[in-house]
Amino acid sequence: MKLLKKTEEYGDQAKKLEKEYDRLFTEDGLSKDATIGGPGAVVTIGDQTIPKLDLSVIYLQQDEANEEAQEEEE
């Protein structure tokens, strides 16, 4: 990215891309945009910032339990 920012042809695009990436992701690469979700996502309510819950783990566990129950029935 650093090299692209130095070029005349792609410099402006690389700067915009880097700015957008910084807006969407933490330094650890976790999403911080609530619409994207993920461990770094937060929801701001008034003056409070609250981590967004990632419920996909619960859904995966439920799917696995349902599949196991179906296999036992067969």
mmCIF file of the N, C-alpha and C atoms, coordinates in Angstrom:
data_MODEL
# 
_entry.id   MODEL 
# 
loop_
_atom_site.group_PDB 
_atom_site.id 
_atom_site.type_symbol 
_atom_site.label_atom_id 
_atom_site.label_alt_id 
_atom_site.label_comp_id 
_atom_site.label_asym_id 
_atom_site.label_entity_id 
_atom_site.label_seq_id 
_atom_site.pdbx_PDB_ins_code 
_atom_site.Cartn_x 
_atom_site.Cartn_y 
_atom_site.Cartn_z 
_atom_site.occupancy 
_atom_site.B_iso_or_equiv 
_atom_site.pdbx_formal_charge 
_atom_site.auth_seq_id 
_atom_site.auth_comp_id 
_atom_site.auth_asym_id 
_atom_site.auth_atom_id 
_atom_site.pdbx_PDB_model_num 
ATOM 1   N N  . MET A 1 1  ? 0.832   -1.179  0.000   1.00 0.00 ? 1  MET A N  1 
ATOM 2   C CA . MET A 1 1  ? 0.000   0.000   0.000   1.00 0.00 ? 1  MET A CA 1 
ATOM 3   C C  . MET A 1 1  ? 0.880   1.246   0.000   1.00 0.00 ? 1  MET A C  1 
ATOM 4   N N  . LYS A 1 2  ? 1.957   1.196   0.761   1.00 0.00 ? 2  LYS A N  1 
ATOM 5   C CA . LYS A 1 2  ? 2.850   2.357   0.833   1.00 0.00 ? 2  LYS A CA 1 
ATOM 6   C C  . LYS A 1 2  ? 3.419   2.696   -0.535  1.00 0.00 ? 2  LYS A C  1 
ATOM 7   N N  . LEU A 1 3  ? 3.789   1.672   -1.294  1.00 0.00 ? 3  LEU A N  1 
ATOM 8   C CA . LEU A 1 3  ? 4.345   1.914   -2.626  1.00 0.00 ? 3  LEU A CA 1 
ATOM 9   C C  . LEU A 1 3  ? 3.288   2.469   -3.573  1.00 0.00 ? 3  LEU A C  1 
ATOM 10  N N  . LEU A 1 4  ? 2.082   1.957   -3.496  1.00 0.00 ? 4  LEU A N  1 
ATOM 11  C CA . LEU A 1 4  ? 1.009   2.450   -4.353  1.00 0.00 ? 4  LEU A CA 1 
ATOM 12  C C  . LEU A 1 4  ? 0.694   3.916   -4.072  1.00 0.00 ? 4  LEU A C  1 
ATOM 13  N N  . LYS A 1 5  ? 0.750   4.301   -2.803  1.00 0.00 ? 5  LYS A N  1 
ATOM 14  C CA . LYS A 1 5  ? 0.460   5.687   -2.436  1.00 0.00 ? 5  LYS A CA 1 
ATOM 15  C C  . LYS A 1 5  ? 1.483   6.646   -3.046  1.00 0.00 ? 5  LYS A C  1 
ATOM 16  N N  . LYS A 1 6  ? 2.678   6.161   -3.320  1.00 0.00 ? 6  LYS A N  1 
ATOM 17  C CA . LYS A 1 6  ? 3.729   7.003   -3.876  1.00 0.00 ? 6  LYS A CA 1 
ATOM 18  C C  . LYS A 1 6  ? 3.619   7.172   -5.394  1.00 0.00 ? 6  LYS A C  1 
ATOM 19  N N  . THR A 1 7  ? 2.843   6.325   -6.049  1.00 0.00 ? 7  THR A N  1 
ATOM 20  C CA . THR A 1 7  ? 2.738   6.408   -7.501  1.00 0.00 ? 7  THR A CA 1 
ATOM 21  C C  . THR A 1 7  ? 1.751   7.485   -7.917  1.00 0.00 ? 7  THR A C  1 
ATOM 22  N N  . GLU A 1 8  ? 1.972   8.040   -9.101  1.00 0.00 ? 8  GLU A N  1 
ATOM 23  C CA . GLU A 1 8  ? 1.063   9.061   -9.617  1.00 0.00 ? 8  GLU A CA 1 
ATOM 24  C C  . GLU A 1 8  ? -0.254  8.438   -10.080 1.00 0.00 ? 8  GLU A C  1 
ATOM 25  N N  . GLU A 1 9  ? -0.158  7.253   -10.667 1.00 0.00 ? 9  GLU A N  1 
ATOM 26  C CA . GLU A 1 9  ? -1.339  6.615   -11.249 1.00 0.00 ? 9  GLU A CA 1 
ATOM 27  C C  . GLU A 1 9  ? -2.325  6.112   -10.198 1.00 0.00 ? 9  GLU A C  1 
ATOM 28  N N  . TYR A 1 10 ? -1.823  5.500   -9.120  1.00 0.00 ? 10 TYR A N  1 
ATOM 29  C CA . TYR A 1 10 ? -2.690  4.876   -8.120  1.00 0.00 ? 10 TYR A CA 1 
ATOM 30  C C  . TYR A 1 10 ? -2.645  5.546   -6.748  1.00 0.00 ? 10 TYR A C  1 
ATOM 31  N N  . GLY A 1 11 ? -1.874  6.598   -6.596  1.00 0.00 ? 11 GLY A N  1 
ATOM 32  C CA . GLY A 1 11 ? -1.673  7.223   -5.301  1.00 0.00 ? 11 GLY A CA 1 
ATOM 33  C C  . GLY A 1 11 ? -2.957  7.674   -4.625  1.00 0.00 ? 11 GLY A C  1 
ATOM 34  N N  . ASP A 1 12 ? -3.807  8.395   -5.353  1.00 0.00 ? 12 ASP A N  1 
ATOM 35  C CA . ASP A 1 12 ? -5.060  8.883   -4.766  1.00 0.00 ? 12 ASP A CA 1 
ATOM 36  C C  . ASP A 1 12 ? -5.989  7.743   -4.370  1.00 0.00 ? 12 ASP A C  1 
ATOM 37  N N  . GLN A 1 13 ? -6.080  6.731   -5.238  1.00 0.00 ? 13 GLN A N  1 
ATOM 38  C CA . GLN A 1 13 ? -6.939  5.586   -4.930  1.00 0.00 ? 13 GLN A CA 1 
ATOM 39  C C  . GLN A 1 13 ? -6.427  4.825   -3.713  1.00 0.00 ? 13 GLN A C  1 
ATOM 40  N N  . ALA A 1 14 ? -5.125  4.667   -3.611  1.00 0.00 ? 14 ALA A N  1 
ATOM 41  C CA . ALA A 1 14 ? -4.543  3.947   -2.476  1.00 0.00 ? 14 ALA A CA 1 
ATOM 42  C C  . ALA A 1 14 ? -4.790  4.692   -1.171  1.00 0.00 ? 14 ALA A C  1 
ATOM 43  N N  . LYS A 1 15 ? -4.694  6.013   -1.208  1.00 0.00 ? 15 LYS A N  1 
ATOM 44  C CA . LYS A 1 15 ? -4.959  6.803   -0.006  1.00 0.00 ? 15 LYS A CA 1 
ATOM 45  C C  . LYS A 1 15 ? -6.411  6.672   0.431   1.00 0.00 ? 15 LYS A C  1 
ATOM 46  N N  . LYS A 1 16 ? -7.335  6.695   -0.540  1.00 0.00 ? 16 LYS A N  1 
ATOM 47  C CA . LYS A 1 16 ? -8.756  6.540   -0.223  1.00 0.00 ? 16 LYS A CA 1 
ATOM 48  C C  . LYS A 1 16 ? -9.046  5.152   0.333   1.00 0.00 ? 16 LYS A C  1 
ATOM 49  N N  . LEU A 1 17 ? -8.422  4.154   -0.270  1.00 0.00 ? 17 LEU A N  1 
ATOM 50  C CA . LEU A 1 17 ? -8.619  2.780   0.192   1.00 0.00 ? 17 LEU A CA 1 
ATOM 51  C C  . LEU A 1 17 ? -8.103  2.598   1.612   1.00 0.00 ? 17 LEU A C  1 
ATOM 52  N N  . GLU A 1 18 ? -6.943  3.145   1.900   1.00 0.00 ? 18 GLU A N  1 
ATOM 53  C CA . GLU A 1 18 ? -6.370  3.038   3.247   1.00 0.00 ? 18 GLU A CA 1 
ATOM 54  C C  . GLU A 1 18 ? -7.256  3.751   4.279   1.00 0.00 ? 18 GLU A C  1 
ATOM 55  N N  . LYS A 1 19 ? -7.764  4.910   3.927   1.00 0.00 ? 19 LYS A N  1 
ATOM 56  C CA . LYS A 1 19 ? -8.643  5.665   4.821   1.00 0.00 ? 19 LYS A CA 1 
ATOM 57  C C  . LYS A 1 19 ? -9.925  4.874   5.102   1.00 0.00 ? 19 LYS A C  1 
ATOM 58  N N  . GLU A 1 20 ? -10.501 4.273   4.071   1.00 0.00 ? 20 GLU A N  1 
ATOM 59  C CA . GLU A 1 20 ? -11.723 3.483   4.238   1.00 0.00 ? 20 GLU A CA 1 
ATOM 60  C C  . GLU A 1 20 ? -11.451 2.236   5.082   1.00 0.00 ? 20 GLU A C  1 
ATOM 61  N N  . TYR A 1 21 ? -10.314 1.594   4.865   1.00 0.00 ? 21 TYR A N  1 
ATOM 62  C CA . TYR A 1 21 ? -9.942  0.421   5.650   1.00 0.00 ? 21 TYR A CA 1 
ATOM 63  C C  . TYR A 1 21 ? -9.805  0.799   7.127   1.00 0.00 ? 21 TYR A C  1 
ATOM 64  N N  . ASP A 1 22 ? -9.135  1.923   7.402   1.00 0.00 ? 22 ASP A N  1 
ATOM 65  C CA . ASP A 1 22 ? -8.962  2.368   8.788   1.00 0.00 ? 22 ASP A CA 1 
ATOM 66  C C  . ASP A 1 22 ? -10.305 2.682   9.440   1.00 0.00 ? 22 ASP A C  1 
ATOM 67  N N  . ARG A 1 23 ? -11.257 3.159   8.647   1.00 0.00 ? 23 ARG A N  1 
ATOM 68  C CA . ARG A 1 23 ? -12.589 3.454   9.175   1.00 0.00 ? 23 ARG A CA 1 
ATOM 69  C C  . ARG A 1 23 ? -13.337 2.170   9.529   1.00 0.00 ? 23 ARG A C  1 
ATOM 70  N N  . LEU A 1 24 ? -13.109 1.110   8.774   1.00 0.00 ? 24 LEU A N  1 
ATOM 71  C CA . LEU A 1 24 ? -13.877 -0.122  8.941   1.00 0.00 ? 24 LEU A CA 1 
ATOM 72  C C  . LEU A 1 24 ? -13.236 -1.153  9.858   1.00 0.00 ? 24 LEU A C  1 
ATOM 73  N N  . PHE A 1 25 ? -11.912 -1.120  10.012  1.00 0.00 ? 25 PHE A N  1 
ATOM 74  C CA . PHE A 1 25 ? -11.238 -2.188  10.743  1.00 0.00 ? 25 PHE A CA 1 
ATOM 75  C C  . PHE A 1 25 ? -10.294 -1.648  11.808  1.00 0.00 ? 25 PHE A C  1 
ATOM 76  N N  . THR A 1 26 ? -10.134 -2.418  12.900  1.00 0.00 ? 26 THR A N  1 
ATOM 77  C CA . THR A 1 26 ? -9.190  -2.080  13.951  1.00 0.00 ? 26 THR A CA 1 
ATOM 78  C C  . THR A 1 26 ? -7.783  -2.478  13.500  1.00 0.00 ? 26 THR A C  1 
ATOM 79  N N  . GLU A 1 27 ? -6.785  -2.151  14.317  1.00 0.00 ? 27 GLU A N  1 
ATOM 80  C CA . GLU A 1 27 ? -5.407  -2.521  13.986  1.00 0.00 ? 27 GLU A CA 1 
ATOM 81  C C  . GLU A 1 27 ? -5.224  -4.034  13.951  1.00 0.00 ? 27 GLU A C  1 
ATOM 82  N N  . ASP A 1 28 ? -6.069  -4.760  14.672  1.00 0.00 ? 28 ASP A N  1 
ATOM 83  C CA . ASP A 1 28 ? -5.994  -6.222  14.703  1.00 0.00 ? 28 ASP A CA 1 
ATOM 84  C C  . ASP A 1 28 ? -6.704  -6.861  13.520  1.00 0.00 ? 28 ASP A C  1 
ATOM 85  N N  . GLY A 1 29 ? -7.305  -6.035  12.646  1.00 0.00 ? 29 GLY A N  1 
ATOM 86  C CA . GLY A 1 29 ? -8.031  -6.564  11.501  1.00 0.00 ? 29 GLY A CA 1 
ATOM 87  C C  . GLY A 1 29 ? -9.468  -6.926  11.819  1.00 0.00 ? 29 GLY A C  1 
ATOM 88  N N  . LEU A 1 30 ? -9.951  -6.536  12.998  1.00 0.00 ? 30 LEU A N  1 
ATOM 89  C CA . LEU A 1 30 ? -11.324 -6.835  13.373  1.00 0.00 ? 30 LEU A CA 1 
ATOM 90  C C  . LEU A 1 30 ? -12.245 -5.729  12.866  1.00 0.00 ? 30 LEU A C  1 
ATOM 91  N N  . SER A 1 31 ? -13.423 -6.109  12.442  1.00 0.00 ? 31 SER A N  1 
ATOM 92  C CA . SER A 1 31 ? -14.380 -5.129  11.953  1.00 0.00 ? 31 SER A CA 1 
ATOM 93  C C  . SER A 1 31 ? -14.847 -4.236  13.090  1.00 0.00 ? 31 SER A C  1 
ATOM 94  N N  . LYS A 1 32 ? -14.949 -2.928  12.830  1.00 0.00 ? 32 LYS A N  1 
ATOM 95  C CA . LYS A 1 32 ? -15.503 -2.034  13.830  1.00 0.00 ? 32 LYS A CA 1 
ATOM 96  C C  . LYS A 1 32 ? -16.747 -1.323  13.324  1.00 0.00 ? 32 LYS A C  1 
ATOM 97  N N  . ASP A 1 33 ? -17.193 -1.686  12.144  1.00 0.00 ? 33 ASP A N  1 
ATOM 98  C CA . ASP A 1 33 ? -18.428 -1.136  11.591  1.00 0.00 ? 33 ASP A CA 1 
ATOM 99  C C  . ASP A 1 33 ? -19.572 -2.052  12.005  1.00 0.00 ? 33 ASP A C  1 
ATOM 100 N N  . ALA A 1 34 ? -20.549 -1.505  12.700  1.00 0.00 ? 34 ALA A N  1 
ATOM 101 C CA . ALA A 1 34 ? -21.647 -2.314  13.222  1.00 0.00 ? 34 ALA A CA 1 
ATOM 102 C C  . ALA A 1 34 ? -22.438 -3.010  12.116  1.00 0.00 ? 34 ALA A C  1 
ATOM 103 N N  . THR A 1 35 ? -22.485 -2.443  10.924  1.00 0.00 ? 35 THR A N  1 
ATOM 104 C CA . THR A 1 35 ? -23.223 -3.085  9.838   1.00 0.00 ? 35 THR A CA 1 
ATOM 105 C C  . THR A 1 35 ? -22.497 -4.305  9.303   1.00 0.00 ? 35 THR A C  1 
ATOM 106 N N  . ILE A 1 36 ? -21.185 -4.354  9.479   1.00 0.00 ? 36 ILE A N  1 
ATOM 107 C CA . ILE A 1 36 ? -20.412 -5.513  9.044   1.00 0.00 ? 36 ILE A CA 1 
ATOM 108 C C  . ILE A 1 36 ? -20.402 -6.576  10.130  1.00 0.00 ? 36 ILE A C  1 
ATOM 109 N N  . GLY A 1 37 ? -20.396 -6.158  11.386  1.00 0.00 ? 37 GLY A N  1 
ATOM 110 C CA . GLY A 1 37 ? -20.353 -7.094  12.510  1.00 0.00 ? 37 GLY A CA 1 
ATOM 111 C C  . GLY A 1 37 ? -18.934 -7.515  12.811  1.00 0.00 ? 37 GLY A C  1 
ATOM 112 N N  . GLY A 1 38 ? -18.790 -8.503  13.641  1.00 0.00 ? 38 GLY A N  1 
ATOM 113 C CA . GLY A 1 38 ? -17.467 -8.979  14.016  1.00 0.00 ? 38 GLY A CA 1 
ATOM 114 C C  . GLY A 1 38 ? -17.072 -8.511  15.403  1.00 0.00 ? 38 GLY A C  1 
ATOM 115 N N  . PRO A 1 39 ? -15.999 -9.071  15.935  1.00 0.00 ? 39 PRO A N  1 
ATOM 116 C CA . PRO A 1 39 ? -15.605 -8.789  17.312  1.00 0.00 ? 39 PRO A CA 1 
ATOM 117 C C  . PRO A 1 39 ? -15.241 -7.335  17.585  1.00 0.00 ? 39 PRO A C  1 
ATOM 118 N N  . GLY A 1 40 ? -14.823 -6.600  16.577  1.00 0.00 ? 40 GLY A N  1 
ATOM 119 C CA . GLY A 1 40 ? -14.451 -5.208  16.795  1.00 0.00 ? 40 GLY A CA 1 
ATOM 120 C C  . GLY A 1 40 ? -15.590 -4.231  16.588  1.00 0.00 ? 40 GLY A C  1 
ATOM 121 N N  . ALA A 1 41 ? -16.769 -4.732  16.189  1.00 0.00 ? 41 ALA A N  1 
ATOM 122 C CA . ALA A 1 41 ? -17.897 -3.855  15.894  1.00 0.00 ? 41 ALA A CA 1 
ATOM 123 C C  . ALA A 1 41 ? -18.481 -3.273  17.169  1.00 0.00 ? 41 ALA A C  1 
ATOM 124 N N  . VAL A 1 42 ? -18.868 -2.029  17.103  1.00 0.00 ? 42 VAL A N  1 
ATOM 125 C CA . VAL A 1 42 ? -19.473 -1.368  18.251  1.00 0.00 ? 42 VAL A CA 1 
ATOM 126 C C  . VAL A 1 42 ? -20.744 -0.649  17.816  1.00 0.00 ? 42 VAL A C  1 
ATOM 127 N N  . VAL A 1 43 ? -21.630 -0.448  18.769  1.00 0.00 ? 43 VAL A N  1 
ATOM 128 C CA . VAL A 1 43 ? -22.847 0.312   18.565  1.00 0.00 ? 43 VAL A CA 1 
ATOM 129 C C  . VAL A 1 43 ? -22.790 1.494   19.521  1.00 0.00 ? 43 VAL A C  1 
ATOM 130 N N  . THR A 1 44 ? -23.031 2.689   19.012  1.00 0.00 ? 44 THR A N  1 
ATOM 131 C CA . THR A 1 44 ? -23.003 3.880   19.851  1.00 0.00 ? 44 THR A CA 1 
ATOM 132 C C  . THR A 1 44 ? -24.422 4.323   20.143  1.00 0.00 ? 44 THR A C  1 
ATOM 133 N N  . ILE A 1 45 ? -24.752 4.395   21.429  1.00 0.00 ? 45 ILE A N  1 
ATOM 134 C CA . ILE A 1 45 ? -26.067 4.856   21.880  1.00 0.00 ? 45 ILE A CA 1 
ATOM 135 C C  . ILE A 1 45 ? -25.820 6.044   22.797  1.00 0.00 ? 45 ILE A C  1 
ATOM 136 N N  . GLY A 1 46 ? -26.174 7.226   22.314  1.00 0.00 ? 46 GLY A N  1 
ATOM 137 C CA . GLY A 1 46 ? -25.888 8.430   23.094  1.00 0.00 ? 46 GLY A CA 1 
ATOM 138 C C  . GLY A 1 46 ? -24.397 8.600   23.251  1.00 0.00 ? 46 GLY A C  1 
ATOM 139 N N  . ASP A 1 47 ? -23.939 8.687   24.487  1.00 0.00 ? 47 ASP A N  1 
ATOM 140 C CA . ASP A 1 47 ? -22.515 8.841   24.766  1.00 0.00 ? 47 ASP A CA 1 
ATOM 141 C C  . ASP A 1 47 ? -21.818 7.510   25.015  1.00 0.00 ? 47 ASP A C  1 
ATOM 142 N N  . GLN A 1 48 ? -22.569 6.420   25.009  1.00 0.00 ? 48 GLN A N  1 
ATOM 143 C CA . GLN A 1 48 ? -21.995 5.112   25.333  1.00 0.00 ? 48 GLN A CA 1 
ATOM 144 C C  . GLN A 1 48 ? -21.675 4.321   24.071  1.00 0.00 ? 48 GLN A C  1 
ATOM 145 N N  . THR A 1 49 ? -20.532 3.666   24.094  1.00 0.00 ? 49 THR A N  1 
ATOM 146 C CA . THR A 1 49 ? -20.129 2.764   23.019  1.00 0.00 ? 49 THR A CA 1 
ATOM 147 C C  . THR A 1 49 ? -20.161 1.348   23.577  1.00 0.00 ? 49 THR A C  1 
ATOM 148 N N  . ILE A 1 50 ? -20.941 0.502   22.934  1.00 0.00 ? 50 ILE A N  1 
ATOM 149 C CA . ILE A 1 50 ? -21.151 -0.857  23.411  1.00 0.00 ? 50 ILE A CA 1 
ATOM 150 C C  . ILE A 1 50 ? -20.689 -1.837  22.329  1.00 0.00 ? 50 ILE A C  1 
ATOM 151 N N  . PRO A 1 51 ? -19.910 -2.872  22.688  1.00 0.00 ? 51 PRO A N  1 
ATOM 152 C CA . PRO A 1 51 ? -19.520 -3.870  21.684  1.00 0.00 ? 51 PRO A CA 1 
ATOM 153 C C  . PRO A 1 51 ? -20.748 -4.557  21.102  1.00 0.00 ? 51 PRO A C  1 
ATOM 154 N N  . LYS A 1 52 ? -20.761 -4.727  19.793  1.00 0.00 ? 52 LYS A N  1 
ATOM 155 C CA . LYS A 1 52 ? -21.868 -5.418  19.137  1.00 0.00 ? 52 LYS A CA 1 
ATOM 156 C C  . LYS A 1 52 ? -21.710 -6.915  19.371  1.00 0.00 ? 52 LYS A C  1 
ATOM 157 N N  . LEU A 1 53 ? -22.792 -7.567  19.715  1.00 0.00 ? 53 LEU A N  1 
ATOM 158 C CA . LEU A 1 53 ? -22.753 -9.000  19.954  1.00 0.00 ? 53 LEU A CA 1 
ATOM 159 C C  . LEU A 1 53 ? -22.727 -9.752  18.636  1.00 0.00 ? 53 LEU A C  1 
ATOM 160 N N  . ASP A 1 54 ? -21.880 -10.759 18.561  1.00 0.00 ? 54 ASP A N  1 
ATOM 161 C CA . ASP A 1 54 ? -21.811 -11.612 17.386  1.00 0.00 ? 54 ASP A CA 1 
ATOM 162 C C  . ASP A 1 54 ? -22.594 -12.884 17.701  1.00 0.00 ? 54 ASP A C  1 
ATOM 163 N N  . LEU A 1 55 ? -23.806 -12.951 17.206  1.00 0.00 ? 55 LEU A N  1 
ATOM 164 C CA . LEU A 1 55 ? -24.685 -14.081 17.521  1.00 0.00 ? 55 LEU A CA 1 
ATOM 165 C C  . LEU A 1 55 ? -24.493 -15.259 16.572  1.00 0.00 ? 55 LEU A C  1 
ATOM 166 N N  . SER A 1 56 ? -23.609 -15.129 15.614  1.00 0.00 ? 56 SER A N  1 
ATOM 167 C CA . SER A 1 56 ? -23.415 -16.210 14.653  1.00 0.00 ? 56 SER A CA 1 
ATOM 168 C C  . SER A 1 56 ? -22.931 -17.485 15.330  1.00 0.00 ? 56 SER A C  1 
ATOM 169 N N  . VAL A 1 57 ? -22.177 -17.374 16.418  1.00 0.00 ? 57 VAL A N  1 
ATOM 170 C CA . VAL A 1 57 ? -21.695 -18.555 17.138  1.00 0.00 ? 57 VAL A CA 1 
ATOM 171 C C  . VAL A 1 57 ? -22.878 -19.340 17.684  1.00 0.00 ? 57 VAL A C  1 
ATOM 172 N N  . ILE A 1 58 ? -23.863 -18.636 18.216  1.00 0.00 ? 58 ILE A N  1 
ATOM 173 C CA . ILE A 1 58 ? -25.053 -19.302 18.751  1.00 0.00 ? 58 ILE A CA 1 
ATOM 174 C C  . ILE A 1 58 ? -25.792 -20.035 17.640  1.00 0.00 ? 58 ILE A C  1 
ATOM 175 N N  . TYR A 1 59 ? -25.949 -19.381 16.499  1.00 0.00 ? 59 TYR A N  1 
ATOM 176 C CA . TYR A 1 59 ? -26.633 -20.014 15.376  1.00 0.00 ? 59 TYR A CA 1 
ATOM 177 C C  . TYR A 1 59 ? -25.887 -21.256 14.902  1.00 0.00 ? 59 TYR A C  1 
ATOM 178 N N  . LEU A 1 60 ? -24.567 -21.190 14.847  1.00 0.00 ? 60 LEU A N  1 
ATOM 179 C CA . LEU A 1 60 ? -23.789 -22.353 14.429  1.00 0.00 ? 60 LEU A CA 1 
ATOM 180 C C  . LEU A 1 60 ? -23.976 -23.513 15.395  1.00 0.00 ? 60 LEU A C  1 
ATOM 181 N N  . GLN A 1 61 ? -23.982 -23.208 16.698  1.00 0.00 ? 61 GLN A N  1 
ATOM 182 C CA . GLN A 1 61 ? -24.177 -24.254 17.692  1.00 0.00 ? 61 GLN A CA 1 
ATOM 183 C C  . GLN A 1 61 ? -25.573 -24.861 17.568  1.00 0.00 ? 61 GLN A C  1 
ATOM 184 N N  . GLN A 1 62 ? -26.580 -24.034 17.312  1.00 0.00 ? 62 GLN A N  1 
ATOM 185 C CA . GLN A 1 62 ? -27.938 -24.543 17.153  1.00 0.00 ? 62 GLN A CA 1 
ATOM 186 C C  . GLN A 1 62 ? -28.038 -25.431 15.919  1.00 0.00 ? 62 GLN A C  1 
ATOM 187 N N  . ASP A 1 63 ? -27.404 -25.014 14.829  1.00 0.00 ? 63 ASP A N  1 
ATOM 188 C CA . ASP A 1 63 ? -27.422 -25.819 13.608  1.00 0.00 ? 63 ASP A CA 1 
ATOM 189 C C  . ASP A 1 63 ? -26.774 -27.179 13.846  1.00 0.00 ? 63 ASP A C  1 
ATOM 190 N N  . GLU A 1 64 ? -25.648 -27.188 14.539  1.00 0.00 ? 64 GLU A N  1 
ATOM 191 C CA . GLU A 1 64 ? -24.967 -28.447 14.825  1.00 0.00 ? 64 GLU A CA 1 
ATOM 192 C C  . GLU A 1 64 ? -25.838 -29.352 15.690  1.00 0.00 ? 64 GLU A C  1 
ATOM 193 N N  . ALA A 1 65 ? -26.486 -28.771 16.690  1.00 0.00 ? 65 ALA A N  1 
ATOM 194 C CA . ALA A 1 65 ? -27.360 -29.560 17.561  1.00 0.00 ? 65 ALA A CA 1 
ATOM 195 C C  . ALA A 1 65 ? -28.538 -30.120 16.779  1.00 0.00 ? 65 ALA A C  1 
ATOM 196 N N  . ASN A 1 66 ? -29.109 -29.325 15.884  1.00 0.00 ? 66 ASN A N  1 
ATOM 197 C CA . ASN A 1 66 ? -30.229 -29.800 15.063  1.00 0.00 ? 66 ASN A CA 1 
ATOM 198 C C  . ASN A 1 66 ? -29.806 -30.918 14.127  1.00 0.00 ? 66 ASN A C  1 
ATOM 199 N N  . GLU A 1 67 ? -28.632 -30.786 13.536  1.00 0.00 ? 67 GLU A N  1 
ATOM 200 C CA . GLU A 1 67 ? -28.122 -31.829 12.636  1.00 0.00 ? 67 GLU A CA 1 
ATOM 201 C C  . GLU A 1 67 ? -27.875 -33.122 13.396  1.00 0.00 ? 67 GLU A C  1 
ATOM 202 N N  . GLU A 1 68 ? -27.304 -33.026 14.593  1.00 0.00 ? 68 GLU A N  1 
ATOM 203 C CA . GLU A 1 68 ? -27.055 -34.213 15.411  1.00 0.00 ? 68 GLU A CA 1 
ATOM 204 C C  . GLU A 1 68 ? -28.362 -34.882 15.801  1.00 0.00 ? 68 GLU A C  1 
ATOM 205 N N  . ALA A 1 69 ? -29.382 -34.096 16.139  1.00 0.00 ? 69 ALA A N  1 
ATOM 206 C CA . ALA A 1 69 ? -30.677 -34.645 16.508  1.00 0.00 ? 69 ALA A CA 1 
ATOM 207 C C  . ALA A 1 69 ? -31.325 -35.354 15.330  1.00 0.00 ? 69 ALA A C  1 
ATOM 208 N N  . GLN A 1 70 ? -31.183 -34.791 14.142  1.00 0.00 ? 70 GLN A N  1 
ATOM 209 C CA . GLN A 1 70 ? -31.748 -35.419 12.945  1.00 0.00 ? 70 GLN A CA 1 
ATOM 210 C C  . GLN A 1 70 ? -31.037 -36.723 12.637  1.00 0.00 ? 70 GLN A C  1 
ATOM 211 N N  . GLU A 1 71 ? -29.726 -36.755 12.819  1.00 0.00 ? 71 GLU A N  1 
ATOM 212 C CA . GLU A 1 71 ? -28.960 -37.970 12.558  1.00 0.00 ? 71 GLU A CA 1 
ATOM 213 C C  . GLU A 1 71 ? -29.358 -39.072 13.541  1.00 0.00 ? 71 GLU A C  1 
ATOM 214 N N  . GLU A 1 72 ? -29.634 -38.720 14.792  1.00 0.00 ? 72 GLU A N  1 
ATOM 215 C CA . GLU A 1 72 ? -30.017 -39.699 15.790  1.00 0.00 ? 72 GLU A CA 1 
ATOM 216 C C  . GLU A 1 72 ? -31.401 -40.281 15.487  1.00 0.00 ? 72 GLU A C  1 
ATOM 217 N N  . GLU A 1 73 ? -32.274 -39.464 14.913  1.00 0.00 ? 73 GLU A N  1 
ATOM 218 C CA . GLU A 1 73 ? -33.630 -39.923 14.573  1.00 0.00 ? 73 GLU A CA 1 
ATOM 219 C C  . GLU A 1 73 ? -33.611 -40.917 13.426  1.00 0.00 ? 73 GLU A C  1 
ATOM 220 N N  . GLU A 1 74 ? -32.636 -40.775 12.529  1.00 0.00 ? 74 GLU A N  1 
ATOM 221 C CA . GLU A 1 74 ? -32.576 -41.654 11.358  1.00 0.00 ? 74 GLU A CA 1 
ATOM 222 C C  . GLU A 1 74 ? -32.003 -42.962 11.683  1.00 0.00 ? 74 GLU A C  1 
# 
